[in-house]
């Protein structure tokens, strides 16, 4: 239950982080997320595509159909300049949040 709630609040930041490296299509995003998280994040279409559509609607990513090596069309997602700025802000906030949580868990004072 907690994992689902944590993921819900982090999905878009995780996707922006991957797309900041390079444009990707949906299946690749799922595979990279799974691999890089050591299997902790196992995105499904019901999580991935609504998040990508929200990011696209907010102007943080741009989706474009492009031909794959196989000749099929794939929708690649690219982070926008606005998305890069949003990612930096989210990463900074995540660092502050995780440090604060860690201090409480360890019962440390500032």
C-alpha positions, -999 to +999 in steps of 0.1 A: +000+000+000+027+025+009+047+016-022+018+024-044+013+058-027+050+066-029+050+057-066+020+078-073+037+109-061+070+101-079+060+087-113+062+119-133+096+128-118+109+094-125+098+096-161+112+131-166+145+118-152+147+090-178+137+113-206+163+139-196+189+113-207+174+106-241+141+104-259+123+070-254+092+052-263+069+036-238+082+000-237+118+013-233+107+035-205+092+005-187+122-016-192+147+010-182+127+019-151+126-017-141+163-023-148+175+009-131+154+004-100+165-032-096+130-044-103+114-021-076+094-001-102+074-023-126+053+002-145+022-010-164+004+007-192-023+019-168+003+039-149+027+048-177+006+063-204-017+085-182+014+100-166+030+106-200-002+122-213-003+145-182+033+155-188+025+162-224-006+182-215+015+203-191+041+210-218+069+191-200+073+164-226+066+162-263+054+130-280+063+123-316+057+094-339+089+082-355+098+051-375+117+024-356+144+002-372+118-024-379+098+001-399+070+004-375+060+037-360+068+043-323+058+073-302+089+087-287+088+111-258+112+141-255+117+163-225+110+200-232+129+230-219+100+236-195+102+199-185+139+202-178+133+231-155+104+213-138+127+182-133+154+203-117+129+218-093+114+184-085+149+169-079+158+197-055+125+193-036+130+155-035+165+159-020+151+183+007+122+160+014+143+128+016+169+144+038+141+156+062+125+121+062+159+106+069+166+129+098+132+121+114+138+083+109+172+086+125+160+111+151+187+136+142+184+173+147+196+200+123 
